Amino acid sequence: MEAATGTTTVTVTVPDEERAGAAGTEAGAGAGPVRLFCTDHGGDGPPLLLLHGLAGHCGEWEALAARFAATHRVIAFDARGSGQSTRRPGDVTRAAHVRDVRAVAHWFGLAGQDTVLVGQSMGGLTALLTAAAHPEVCRALVLIEAGPAGPSPELPEQIGRWLDSWPVPFPDMEAAEAFFGGGPAGRAWAAGLAPGPGGLHPRVDRDVMVATVQENAHRDYWDAWDRVRCPVLVLRGENGTMKPGEADRMRDRHPATRIAVIPGAGHDAHLDNTQAVYGEMAHYLRDLRQ
């Protein structure tokens, strides 16, 4: 594992494995070492490691990170296949994403009894699987619109159609923000685009994103959830896609689970109502220290 440091960013390099055949796509064309773009927000106190959702980027955590920097060490990174990390990794399985979490945690010296993994959507699933397989990595989980339910046979097609609907290239940032719904969420999604011929372009490839969700099409992760031993905070958006029954079932099977609903928020609850997410997390993290 290698790294190159700057003022606020680090690039962590991890080995990769060729898995194109398993994914059933050409996503493995770039198999080789994977570079993970990380943002170190600094701060003192117990570490928070933040994991974004599918096709997202670590910059979407900036507003939340700014609130926690006074009390916590805050690190975020672009998942493989997204943002400024390696765009076409050879392995996009859940296991590969879990390896990346361990590599980043190890590089920053975060793995241990004080670290809390925070993940939204697919990033939340990665956090869950990391805690299940490697309980030494974290003290607790915060799962935002994320859980073990499945399988979701329609998900790869849905993701493909969603990405196909993007009017690429976007002519400018204003048009991109409007397409993504405006407000904080629209600005965060637009910020993940990169300048290119004719305007702004995604930092993700359609086939890589579709391959990334292939496992979810065929299975659930309740077996992994049953192996989680640490405390968990589950945050649902009031208007999100996570069903209340899924969160309730998670608590039934793992009583050390707290559930809260974020008012007025959708699937991107951390963007739609950052203040409420911060409040729920801050209260939960204080309780963990007592």
Buried (B, 14 or more C-beta within 10 A) or exposed (E): EEEEEEEEBBBBBBEBBBBBEBBEBEBBBBBBEBBBBBBBBBBEBBBBBBBBBBBBBBBBBBBBBBBBBEBBBBBBBBBBBBBBBBBBBBBBBBBBBBBBBBBBBBBBEBBEEBBBBBBBBBBBBBBBBBBBBBEEBBBBBBBBBBBBBBEBEEBBEEBBEEBEEBEBBBEEBEBBBEBBBEEBBBBBBBBBBEEEEEBBBBBBBBBBBBBBBBBBBEEBBBEBBEBBEBBBBBBBBBBBEBEEEBBEBBBEEBEEBBBBBBEEBBBBBBBBBBEBBBBBBBEBBEEBEE
